[in-house]
Amino acid sequence: TILLSSLGLGTILTMSSHHWLMAWMGLEINTLAIVPIMSKQHHPRATEATTKYFLTQAAASALILFSSTVNAWHTGTWDITQTTTLTATTLLALALAMKLGLAPMHFWLPEVLQGVTMTTALIITTWQKLAPMSLIYLTIHNLSPTVLLLMGILSSLLGGWGGLNQTQTRKLMAYSSIAHLGWMATIATMMPNILTFTLMIYILMTTTMFLTLILTNAKTLQDMSVSWTVSPSITIITLLTLLSLGGLPPLTGFTPKWLILEELTKQGLISTATIMAISALLSLFFYLRLTYTTSLTMSPNTTPTKYKWRFKMNPPKLLTTITPMTLLLLPLTPLFTQ
């Protein structure tokens, strides 16, 4: 409980601060709170994942502190919104990319997720994105649009390519996260409100997906093929959530992609919009493969496995609340774009 409170405190401190040292302190509290949660398993894989996570986050925090010091040296202020020096903004963009897992700083995310439990992986892919995203939001007018666009395109392409040959669900979700962050980075400098909306939808969809994986205890594609024996209704939710993550209309996941492509086209970035749309197809391929394995294939089974779903299950109440939002928010798009 103390660790989770510290995790929340660190993020809220970063989100509400205007001074670089306070923001940095929030990020540090956040990192130090998640490290014991990750290494709680006492397993070599968990220890390895924790070490990798700690080293990358510490390096990113050091870069953030260095960039803010360089900026304070040149401008005489520690105000986050006054980060105007070119060196400082470039270093900051790289540091935040490393914090989030944006390409080309994405190398740690799949390995770390593979070594921790599903619940911890859920925290890393959702809650841990809020603090760095709030810093991007605060410094958005000073960050280089070219750097963010390049990172966005690279992330969405690598997120799609990386997931093609994966069989582990956590690694698939890591590459899914990288691809979604790429979409957010692409739109960040043009329409910050679409960035916030995309982040909200991403967190909703990822939470739903992880909750279904936790419930069915599916760690590999092979586990997914027998998830229907645990709960047929959860299998249907998984199928629809995967299609929503892939961005298929008329599901919620289509909304942010539609708005981002529309805005890129309005800004005259036709080639960028085309590359992003093609990269979405790469991601869609592995989501569809996962969908096919989950709901359209019948694995070899014995008689007892067919009756597992008859046992009483306790699905989390949160799943009941967020599933409709994960699937059915598309008609509400005009409310978010006004």
FENUR-V726904 format. One record per residue. N is the residue number from 0. RES is the residue in one letter. PSI is psi as a letter, one per 40 degrees, with the letter a starting at -180 (* if undefined). OMEGA is omega in whole degrees, 0 to 359 (999 if undefined). NEAR is the number of other C-alpha atoms within 8 Angstrom. Layout:
N_RES_PSI_OMEGA_NEAR ; N_RES_PSI_OMEGA_NEAR
//
This chain:
0_T_d_180_4 ; 1_I_d_181_5 ; 2_L_d_180_10 ; 3_L_d_177_9 ; 4_S_d_179_8 ; 5_S_d_179_11 ; 6_L_d_178_13 ; 7_G_d_181_9 ; 8_L_d_181_11 ; 9_G_d_181_14 ; 10_T_d_182_14 ; 11_I_d_178_10 ; 12_L_d_179_12 ; 13_T_d_183_16 ; 14_M_d_185_10 ; 15_S_e_185_6 ; 16_S_i_175_9 ; 17_H_e_181_9 ; 18_H_h_184_9 ; 19_W_d_183_12 ; 20_L_d_178_8 ; 21_M_d_179_11 ; 22_A_d_180_13 ; 23_W_d_179_12 ; 24_M_d_178_11 ; 25_G_d_179_14 ; 26_L_d_180_13 ; 27_E_d_178_10 ; 28_I_d_180_12 ; 29_N_d_181_15 ; 30_T_d_183_11 ; 31_L_d_179_8 ; 32_A_d_184_12 ; 33_I_d_183_11 ; 34_V_d_178_10 ; 35_P_d_179_9 ; 36_I_d_181_9 ; 37_M_d_186_14 ; 38_S_e_183_12 ; 39_K_d_184_7 ; 40_Q_d_185_6 ; 41_H_f_180_7 ; 42_H_i_181_7 ; 43_P_d_180_6 ; 44_R_d_180_8 ; 45_A_d_180_14 ; 46_T_d_179_12 ; 47_E_d_180_10 ; 48_A_d_180_15 ; 49_T_d_180_12 ; 50_T_d_179_8 ; 51_K_d_181_10 ; 52_Y_d_182_10 ; 53_F_d_182_10 ; 54_L_d_180_8 ; 55_T_d_181_11 ; 56_Q_d_179_11 ; 57_A_d_178_8 ; 58_A_d_180_9 ; 59_A_d_179_13 ; 60_S_d_179_12 ; 61_A_d_178_8 ; 62_L_d_179_11 ; 63_I_d_180_13 ; 64_L_d_180_11 ; 65_F_d_181_9 ; 66_S_d_180_13 ; 67_S_d_178_12 ; 68_T_d_178_9 ; 69_V_d_180_11 ; 70_N_d_180_15 ; 71_A_d_179_10 ; 72_W_d_183_8 ; 73_H_d_187_7 ; 74_T_e_179_8 ; 75_G_e_179_7 ; 76_T_i_178_8 ; 77_W_e_181_12 ; 78_D_h_183_9 ; 79_I_d_184_10 ; 80_T_e_181_8 ; 81_Q_f_179_8 ; 82_T_g_188_12 ; 83_T_e_182_9 ; 84_T_h_183_10 ; 85_L_d_180_6 ; 86_T_d_182_8 ; 87_A_d_183_14 ; 88_T_d_179_14 ; 89_T_d_178_10 ; 90_L_d_181_11 ; 91_L_d_179_11 ; 92_A_d_179_11 ; 93_L_d_181_10 ; 94_A_d_180_13 ; 95_L_d_176_12 ; 96_A_d_179_13 ; 97_M_d_178_13 ; 98_K_d_185_12 ; 99_L_d_187_12 ; 100_G_f_176_13 ; 101_L_i_176_15 ; 102_A_i_4_14 ; 103_P_e_180_9 ; 104_M_f_187_10 ; 105_H_e_192_13 ; 106_F_d_186_9 ; 107_W_d_191_11 ; 108_L_d_180_9 ; 109_P_d_182_12 ; 110_E_d_181_10 ; 111_V_d_181_13 ; 112_L_d_182_14 ; 113_Q_d_184_10 ; 114_G_e_184_11 ; 115_V_i_180_13 ; 116_T_i_181_8 ; 117_M_d_182_10 ; 118_T_d_179_8 ; 119_T_d_178_10 ; 120_A_d_177_11 ; 121_L_d_180_12 ; 122_I_d_183_9 ; 123_I_d_184_10 ; 124_T_e_180_11 ; 125_T_c_186_11 ; 126_W_d_184_8 ; 127_Q_e_178_12 ; 128_K_e_188_11 ; 129_L_d_184_9 ; 130_A_d_178_12 ; 131_P_d_179_11 ; 132_M_d_179_9 ; 133_S_d_177_10 ; 134_L_d_176_10 ; 135_I_d_181_9 ; 136_Y_d_182_9 ; 137_L_d_185_9 ; 138_T_e_190_12 ; 139_I_d_184_10 ; 140_H_e_181_6 ; 141_N_d_180_9 ; 142_L_i_182_11 ; 143_S_h_179_8 ; 144_P_d_181_7 ; 145_T_d_180_6 ; 146_V_d_181_8 ; 147_L_d_178_14 ; 148_L_d_179_11 ; 149_L_d_178_9 ; 150_M_d_180_14 ; 151_G_d_180_16 ; 152_I_d_181_14 ; 153_L_d_181_11 ; 154_S_d_182_16 ; 155_S_d_178_17 ; 156_L_d_181_12 ; 157_L_d_177_12 ; 158_G_d_178_14 ; 159_G_d_181_18 ; 160_W_d_184_9 ; 161_G_d_184_9 ; 162_G_e_187_13 ; 163_L_d_185_10 ; 164_N_f_182_5 ; 165_Q_i_176_9 ; 166_T_e_180_8 ; 167_Q_h_184_10 ; 168_T_d_181_11 ; 169_R_d_178_12 ; 170_K_d_177_14 ; 171_L_d_179_12 ; 172_M_d_177_9 ; 173_A_d_179_12 ; 174_Y_d_175_14 ; 175_S_d_179_12 ; 176_S_d_180_10 ; 177_I_d_181_16 ; 178_A_d_180_15 ; 179_H_d_178_10 ; 180_L_d_176_14 ; 181_G_d_177_16 ; 182_W_d_180_14 ; 183_M_d_181_12 ; 184_A_d_182_13 ; 185_T_d_186_13 ; 186_I_e_190_15 ; 187_A_d_186_13 ; 188_T_e_183_12 ; 189_M_d_184_6 ; 190_M_g_181_9 ; 191_P_d_180_11 ; 192_N_d_175_6 ; 193_I_d_176_13 ; 194_L_d_180_12 ; 195_T_d_180_8 ; 196_F_d_180_10 ; 197_T_d_179_10 ; 198_L_d_180_9 ; 199_M_d_180_8 ; 200_I_d_179_12 ; 201_Y_d_181_11 ; 202_I_d_178_9 ; 203_L_d_184_11 ; 204_M_d_181_13 ; 205_T_d_179_13 ; 206_T_d_179_10 ; 207_T_d_182_13 ; 208_M_d_181_11 ; 209_F_d_179_11 ; 210_L_d_178_10 ; 211_T_d_178_12 ; 212_L_d_179_11 ; 213_I_d_183_10 ; 214_L_d_181_7 ; 215_T_e_180_9 ; 216_N_f_183_7 ; 217_A_h_181_11 ; 218_K_d_180_10 ; 219_T_i_177_9 ; 220_L_d_180_13 ; 221_Q_d_178_7 ; 222_D_d_181_10 ; 223_M_d_184_12 ; 224_S_e_178_13 ; 225_V_e_182_11 ; 226_S_d_179_13 ; 227_W_d_180_13 ; 228_T_d_180_11 ; 229_V_d_180_9 ; 230_S_h_180_11 ; 231_P_d_182_10 ; 232_S_d_178_7 ; 233_I_d_178_9 ; 234_T_d_179_12 ; 235_I_d_178_9 ; 236_I_d_179_10 ; 237_T_d_180_12 ; 238_L_d_183_11 ; 239_L_d_179_9 ; 240_T_d_178_14 ; 241_L_d_178_13 ; 242_L_d_177_15 ; 243_S_d_176_16 ; 244_L_d_179_12 ; 245_G_e_177_13 ; 246_G_f_179_14 ; 247_L_h_173_10 ; 248_P_i_5_8 ; 249_P_f_183_7 ; 250_L_i_185_15 ; 251_T_d_185_15 ; 252_G_e_180_18 ; 253_F_d_186_14 ; 254_T_d_182_11 ; 255_P_d_180_11 ; 256_K_d_180_10 ; 257_W_d_182_8 ; 258_L_d_182_9 ; 259_I_d_179_11 ; 260_L_d_179_11 ; 261_E_d_181_8 ; 262_E_d_178_11 ; 263_L_d_179_13 ; 264_T_d_178_10 ; 265_K_d_182_7 ; 266_Q_e_178_6 ; 267_G_e_180_6 ; 268_L_g_185_9 ; 269_I_d_182_8 ; 270_S_d_178_6 ; 271_T_d_180_9 ; 272_A_d_180_11 ; 273_T_d_180_8 ; 274_I_d_180_9 ; 275_M_d_180_13 ; 276_A_d_179_9 ; 277_I_d_180_8 ; 278_S_d_177_11 ; 279_A_d_178_12 ; 280_L_d_178_9 ; 281_L_d_179_12 ; 282_S_d_182_16 ; 283_L_d_181_12 ; 284_F_d_183_9 ; 285_F_d_173_11 ; 286_Y_d_180_12 ; 287_L_d_178_11 ; 288_R_d_178_8 ; 289_L_d_178_11 ; 290_T_d_181_13 ; 291_Y_d_180_9 ; 292_T_d_185_12 ; 293_T_d_193_16 ; 294_S_e_185_12 ; 295_L_e_177_7 ; 296_T_i_178_8 ; 297_M_h_182_7 ; 298_S_i_175_6 ; 299_P_h_183_4 ; 300_N_i_176_6 ; 301_T_i_183_6 ; 302_T_d_183_6 ; 303_P_d_184_6 ; 304_T_d_183_8 ; 305_K_e_186_9 ; 306_Y_e_180_9 ; 307_K_d_184_10 ; 308_W_e_179_11 ; 309_R_d_179_5 ; 310_F_i_184_6 ; 311_K_h_178_5 ; 312_M_i_176_4 ; 313_N_g_179_4 ; 314_P_i_181_6 ; 315_P_i_182_7 ; 316_K_d_180_6 ; 317_L_d_181_6 ; 318_L_d_180_11 ; 319_T_d_183_8 ; 320_T_d_189_8 ; 321_I_e_180_10 ; 322_T_d_178_11 ; 323_P_d_180_9 ; 324_M_d_179_10 ; 325_T_d_188_16 ; 326_L_d_196_13 ; 327_L_f_182_10 ; 328_L_e_184_11 ; 329_L_d_180_11 ; 330_P_e_182_6 ; 331_L_e_183_7 ; 332_T_d_181_9 ; 333_P_d_180_7 ; 334_L_d_184_6 ; 335_F_e_187_7 ; 336_T_e_180_6 ; 337_Q_*_999_4
//
